[in-house]
Amino acid sequence: MRRFFEFWASVLLILFAASAASADAVGYVAAVTQKAELTSGTTTVEIAEGAEVSVGDVITTGDTGSVQLIFADDTHVVVGPGSQLVVDDILMQSSNRASRFSINAVAGTFRFITGASDKPVYNITTPTATMGVRGTIFDFAIQRGRLTSVVLFEGEVVLCPLNGQCEAIVELCGLGHAQRNTNVKFFFGDTRNQELREYFPYVVDQSPLLSDFQAPISSCGDISEPKPLDVPLVCKPNEVPNSEGTACECPPSNLVINGACQVPKNCPGASTLNTSTNTCECLSPNLDIGGQCQVPLSCATNETLNTSTNTCECLSPNLDIGGQCQVPQSCATNETLNTSTNTCECLS
């Protein structure tokens, strides 16, 4: 009989412990991308899908990790890459409504979608600000531990810098900054879009999230980086734009000489173009005389061609008499040859 009572006492203790553990759970993990860890007390484990989350738990993600949480009141929270969240205090007053809902975002980027609880019970704390919500979907980020940024998609967020004045964010895709000891600053246009691209990954692309965790980000419009202004393409002399109009090039009909695009010279018929230097060179057997290509003269039998001047010169011993090459006269014994006139003269 004693063993019977001991057995049932053990069963009741197990059931009580399980019931207590279940009662402590305030939410669960709907989806996870590693690396992500859950610290409960002194124990840290890798988070698995379906894992329960309790008050006091700390959720930490790596550079590529994320955790999608659903709490007992149907509040949805995304813990983005490189982030840390502490479940401070969640007290359920019924099966689906909380009387207190407090979380502490230590670092990183987050998405928050309120559930069925009354809006005043929600309290979000960061190192530089606190947030109150009113039927809301919004993302927020802690930048370098010094700045809290909030972007709104639905409802309203009251952003309160520590030691600063609270401001309500009501404009869709409105972006507010909160820093210690300063008032909230709002950003618009290209400045806002740059912040969204840099610090809000789920505004850039929320496809990794389950459908219940996605927000109406269309209110932000196109946040892509603006294209640079079109600058007219200015080409160097003799160059033309390529077919895409993105760069200049030397057309095939021109020559690239020492990196410069040159128009080929027009060479006369007696010369040919050297495409390596863009210069005209005489075709053999023509002669380059003072930079001009000349056809060699046809010299008489008793003459020879001077290729430096393209002139015919008398072969020795012939005589140049008035521009004509003459064979020297044969003079008698008592005569001498006058080489200036190619005549025989009497000896004195």
C-alpha positions as CSV (number, residue, x, y, z in Angstrom):
1,M,0.0,0.0,0.0
2,R,2.9,2.3,0.8
3,R,4.4,1.8,-2.6
4,F,1.1,2.5,-4.2
5,F,0.9,5.9,-2.5
6,E,4.5,6.7,-3.3
7,F,3.9,5.9,-7.0
8,W,0.9,8.2,-7.3
9,A,2.7,10.9,-5.4
10,S,5.5,10.8,-7.9
11,V,3.0,11.0,-10.8
12,L,1.3,14.0,-9.2
13,L,4.7,15.8,-8.8
14,I,5.5,15.2,-12.4
15,L,2.1,16.5,-13.6
16,F,2.4,19.5,-11.3
17,A,5.9,20.4,-12.6
18,A,4.7,20.1,-16.2
19,S,1.7,22.2,-15.4
20,A,3.8,24.9,-13.8
21,A,6.3,24.9,-16.7
22,S,3.4,25.3,-19.1
23,A,2.0,28.1,-17.0
24,D,5.3,30.0,-17.2
25,A,5.4,29.9,-21.0
26,V,4.2,33.2,-22.5
27,G,4.9,32.5,-26.1
28,Y,6.6,30.2,-28.6
29,V,8.9,30.2,-31.6
30,A,7.0,30.1,-34.9
31,A,10.1,30.1,-37.1
32,V,13.9,30.4,-36.6
33,T,16.9,31.0,-38.8
34,Q,20.2,30.1,-37.2
35,K,22.3,31.2,-35.5
36,A,19.9,31.9,-32.6
37,E,20.1,31.1,-28.9
38,L,17.8,31.2,-25.9
39,T,19.1,31.9,-22.5
40,S,16.9,30.9,-19.6
41,G,18.5,31.4,-16.2
42,T,22.0,30.0,-16.5
43,T,21.2,27.7,-19.4
44,T,21.8,28.7,-23.0
45,V,20.5,26.5,-25.8
46,E,20.1,26.8,-29.6
47,I,16.6,27.9,-30.4
48,A,14.4,25.3,-32.2
49,E,11.1,25.9,-33.9
50,G,8.2,25.3,-31.4
51,A,10.3,26.1,-28.4
52,E,8.5,27.9,-25.5
53,V,9.5,31.4,-24.3
54,S,9.1,32.4,-20.7
55,V,9.4,35.7,-18.7
56,G,13.1,36.4,-18.1
57,D,14.3,34.6,-21.2
58,V,16.9,36.3,-23.4
59,I,16.9,35.7,-27.2
60,T,20.1,36.4,-29.1
61,T,20.7,36.1,-32.8
62,G,23.8,36.0,-34.9
63,D,24.6,38.0,-38.0
64,T,22.4,35.8,-40.2
65,G,19.9,34.6,-37.5
66,S,16.3,35.6,-36.8
67,V,13.5,34.4,-34.6
68,Q,9.7,34.9,-35.2
69,L,7.8,34.8,-31.9
70,I,4.1,34.5,-31.2
71,F,3.0,35.4,-27.6
72,A,0.0,34.2,-25.7
73,D,-2.1,37.3,-26.6
74,D,-1.2,36.8,-30.4
75,T,1.4,39.6,-30.4
76,H,4.0,38.8,-33.1
77,V,7.6,39.9,-32.7
78,V,10.5,39.3,-35.0
79,V,14.0,39.4,-33.6
80,G,16.2,40.2,-36.6
81,P,19.9,39.5,-37.3
82,G,22.5,40.6,-34.8
83,S,19.9,41.3,-32.1
84,Q,19.1,40.6,-28.5
85,L,15.7,40.7,-26.8
86,V,14.8,40.2,-23.1
87,V,11.2,39.1,-22.2
88,D,10.9,41.4,-19.1
89,D,7.3,41.0,-17.8
90,I,4.3,39.5,-19.4
91,L,1.3,38.8,-17.2
92,M,-1.7,37.1,-18.7
93,Q,-5.0,38.1,-17.2
94,S,-6.9,35.6,-19.5
95,S,-6.1,33.1,-22.1
96,N,-5.5,35.7,-24.8
97,R,-5.1,39.1,-23.0
98,A,-2.2,40.4,-21.0
99,S,-2.4,42.9,-18.1
100,R,1.3,43.7,-18.5
101,F,3.5,43.2,-21.6
102,S,7.0,44.5,-21.3
103,I,10.1,43.6,-23.4
104,N,13.6,45.0,-23.5
105,A,15.3,45.3,-26.9
106,V,19.0,45.5,-26.1
107,A,20.5,45.6,-29.6
108,G,19.6,45.0,-33.3
109,T,16.5,45.2,-35.4
110,F,12.9,44.1,-34.7
111,R,9.3,44.0,-35.9
112,F,6.4,44.4,-33.5
113,I,2.7,43.5,-34.3
114,T,0.3,44.0,-31.4
115,G,-2.0,41.3,-30.3
116,A,-5.4,41.2,-28.5
117,S,-4.2,42.9,-25.3
118,D,-5.2,46.5,-24.5
119,K,-2.7,48.9,-26.0
120,P,-1.7,50.7,-22.8
121,V,-0.3,47.5,-21.4
122,Y,2.5,47.3,-24.0
123,N,5.9,48.8,-23.1
124,I,9.1,48.4,-25.1
125,T,12.4,49.6,-23.7
126,T,15.7,50.2,-25.5
127,P,19.0,51.6,-24.2
128,T,17.9,55.1,-25.3
129,A,14.1,55.2,-25.4
130,T,10.8,53.7,-24.5
131,M,7.8,53.0,-26.8
132,G,4.1,52.9,-26.2
133,V,1.8,51.4,-28.9
134,R,-1.8,52.0,-30.1
135,G,-3.0,49.2,-32.4
136,T,0.3,49.1,-34.3
137,I,2.6,47.4,-36.7
138,F,6.1,48.9,-36.8
139,D,9.8,48.1,-37.1
140,F,12.5,49.5,-34.8
141,A,16.2,49.3,-34.6
142,I,19.0,50.2,-32.1
143,Q,21.9,51.7,-34.0
144,R,25.3,51.3,-32.4
145,G,23.6,51.2,-29.0
146,R,23.0,55.0,-28.9
147,L,20.1,55.6,-31.2
148,T,16.6,54.1,-31.4
149,S,14.9,54.4,-34.8
150,V,11.2,53.6,-35.4
151,V,9.3,53.2,-38.7
152,L,5.5,52.9,-38.7
153,F,3.3,50.8,-41.0
154,E,0.0,50.9,-39.1
155,G,-1.6,52.6,-36.1
156,E,0.5,54.8,-33.9
157,V,3.7,54.7,-31.8
158,V,4.6,57.0,-29.0
159,L,8.4,57.3,-28.9
160,C,10.0,58.7,-25.8
161,P,13.7,59.4,-25.6
162,L,15.3,58.9,-22.2
163,N,15.2,62.4,-20.6
164,G,13.6,63.8,-23.7
165,Q,10.1,64.8,-24.9
166,C,7.8,62.1,-26.3
167,E,6.5,62.3,-29.8
168,A,3.7,60.3,-31.6
169,I,4.6,58.8,-34.9
170,V,1.4,58.7,-37.0
171,E,2.5,59.1,-40.6
172,L,2.8,55.8,-42.5
173,C,6.4,54.9,-43.1
174,G,7.3,57.8,-40.9
175,L,10.8,57.4,-39.4
176,G,11.7,58.8,-36.0
177,H,15.0,58.9,-34.1
178,A,15.3,58.9,-30.3
179,Q,18.5,59.6,-28.4
180,R,19.3,60.2,-24.8
181,N,18.7,63.8,-23.6
182,T,17.4,64.9,-27.1
183,N,14.0,65.3,-28.6
184,V,12.7,63.0,-31.4
185,K,13.8,63.8,-34.9
186,F,11.9,62.9,-38.0
187,F,13.4,62.0,-41.4
188,F,11.9,62.0,-44.9
189,G,12.8,61.4,-48.5
190,D,16.2,60.2,-49.5
191,T,17.6,60.5,-46.0
192,R,14.8,58.3,-44.6
193,N,15.2,55.8,-47.5
194,Q,19.0,55.5,-46.8
195,E,18.2,54.7,-43.1
196,L,15.7,52.1,-44.1
197,R,18.1,50.4,-46.5
198,E,20.9,50.3,-43.9
199,Y,19.1,49.4,-40.6
200,F,15.7,47.9,-41.5
201,P,16.2,44.6,-43.4
202,Y,12.5,43.7,-43.4
203,V,11.5,46.9,-45.1
204,V,14.0,46.1,-47.9
205,D,12.9,42.5,-48.1
206,Q,10.3,40.7,-45.8
207,S,10.1,37.5,-47.9
208,P,12.0,35.5,-45.3
209,L,9.2,36.1,-42.8
210,L,6.0,34.1,-42.4
211,S,2.9,35.7,-43.8
212,D,1.6,36.6,-40.4
213,F,4.7,38.5,-39.6
214,Q,4.7,40.6,-42.8
215,A,3.8,44.3,-42.7
216,P,2.1,46.7,-45.3
217,I,5.5,48.2,-46.3
218,S,4.1,49.5,-49.6
219,S,3.4,52.8,-47.8
220,C,7.2,53.4,-48.0
221,G,7.2,53.3,-51.8
222,D,10.4,52.7,-53.7
223,I,13.3,53.0,-51.2
224,S,16.0,51.8,-53.7
225,E,19.1,53.9,-54.0
226,P,18.5,56.8,-56.4
227,K,20.2,56.4,-59.8
228,P,23.0,58.9,-60.5
229,L,22.0,61.9,-62.7
230,D,22.7,61.3,-66.4
231,V,25.9,63.1,-67.3
232,P,26.5,63.7,-71.1
233,L,29.2,61.5,-72.4
234,V,32.1,63.6,-73.7
235,C,34.5,61.7,-75.9
236,K,38.1,62.6,-76.9
237,P,38.9,63.8,-80.4
238,N,38.2,61.1,-83.1
239,E,36.4,58.9,-80.5
240,V,32.7,58.0,-80.6
241,P,30.2,56.6,-77.9
242,N,29.8,52.8,-77.9
243,S,26.5,51.1,-78.8
244,E,25.3,51.3,-75.1
245,G,26.3,54.9,-74.8
246,T,28.2,54.2,-71.7
247,A,31.8,54.7,-72.8
248,C,33.9,56.2,-75.6
249,E,35.8,54.0,-78.1
250,C,38.0,54.4,-81.2
251,P,35.9,53.4,-84.3
252,P,37.4,50.6,-86.4
253,S,38.1,52.9,-89.3
254,N,40.6,54.9,-87.0
255,L,43.9,54.0,-85.6
256,V,45.0,53.8,-81.9
257,I,48.5,55.3,-81.7
258,N,50.1,55.5,-78.3
259,G,46.6,55.5,-76.7
260,A,45.3,58.2,-78.9
261,C,42.6,57.7,-81.5
262,Q,43.8,59.1,-84.9
263,V,42.2,59.4,-88.3
264,P,44.4,57.6,-90.9
265,K,46.4,59.8,-93.2
266,N,45.5,59.9,-96.9
267,C,48.7,58.8,-98.6
268,P,49.4,59.6,-102.3
269,G,49.6,56.8,-104.9
270,A,53.4,56.4,-104.7
271,S,53.3,55.7,-100.9
272,T,51.6,53.4,-98.4
273,L,50.2,53.9,-94.9
274,N,52.2,52.5,-91.9
275,T,49.3,51.7,-89.5
276,S,51.7,51.4,-86.5
277,T,52.8,55.1,-86.7
278,N,50.0,56.6,-89.0
279,T,52.7,57.8,-91.4
280,C,53.0,57.5,-95.2
281,E,56.0,55.5,-96.4
282,C,57.3,55.3,-100.0
283,L,56.5,52.1,-101.9
284,S,59.7,50.5,-103.2
285,P,61.4,51.4,-105.5
286,N,60.1,55.0,-105.0
287,L,62.3,57.5,-103.2
288,D,61.6,59.7,-100.1
289,I,63.0,63.1,-101.1
290,G,62.5,65.8,-98.4
291,G,59.3,64.1,-97.2
292,Q,57.9,63.6,-100.6
293,C,57.6,60.3,-102.4
294,Q,59.1,60.5,-105.9
295,V,59.2,58.1,-108.8
296,P,62.9,57.4,-109.6
297,L,64.2,59.2,-112.8
298,S,65.1,57.0,-115.8
299,C,68.8,57.9,-116.5
300,A,70.6,57.5,-119.8
301,T,73.1,54.7,-120.3
302,N,76.1,56.9,-119.5
303,E,74.4,58.2,-116.3
304,T,73.7,57.0,-112.8
305,L,70.8,57.8,-110.4
306,N,71.6,59.8,-107.2
307,T,69.0,58.3,-104.8
308,S,69.4,61.1,-102.3
309,T,68.3,63.8,-104.7
310,N,66.5,61.7,-107.4
311,T,68.8,63.2,-110.1
312,C,70.9,61.6,-112.9
313,E,74.6,62.1,-112.6
314,C,77.3,61.4,-115.3
315,L,79.3,58.3,-114.9
316,S,83.0,59.0,-114.8
317,P,84.8,59.8,-117.1
318,N,81.8,61.3,-118.9
319,L,81.2,65.0,-118.8
320,D,78.2,67.0,-117.7
321,I,77.9,69.7,-120.3
322,G,74.9,72.0,-119.9
323,G,72.9,69.3,-118.1
324,Q,73.7,66.7,-120.7
325,C,76.1,63.8,-120.1
326,Q,78.6,63.5,-123.0
327,V,81.3,61.0,-123.8
328,P,84.6,62.9,-123.8
329,Q,86.0,63.8,-127.3
330,S,89.1,61.9,-128.5
331,C,91.7,64.7,-129.3
332,A,94.8,64.6,-131.6
333,T,98.2,64.4,-130.2
334,N,98.8,68.2,-130.5
335,E,95.4,69.0,-128.9
336,T,93.9,69.0,-125.4
337,L,90.3,68.4,-124.2
338,N,88.4,71.3,-122.8
339,T,86.2,69.5,-120.1
340,S,83.9,72.5,-119.8
341,T,82.8,72.4,-123.4
342,N,83.9,68.8,-124.4
343,T,85.9,70.3,-127.3
344,C,89.5,69.8,-128.5
345,E,91.8,72.8,-128.4
346,C,95.3,73.3,-129.8
347,L,98.1,73.0,-127.4
348,S,100.0,76.2,-127.0
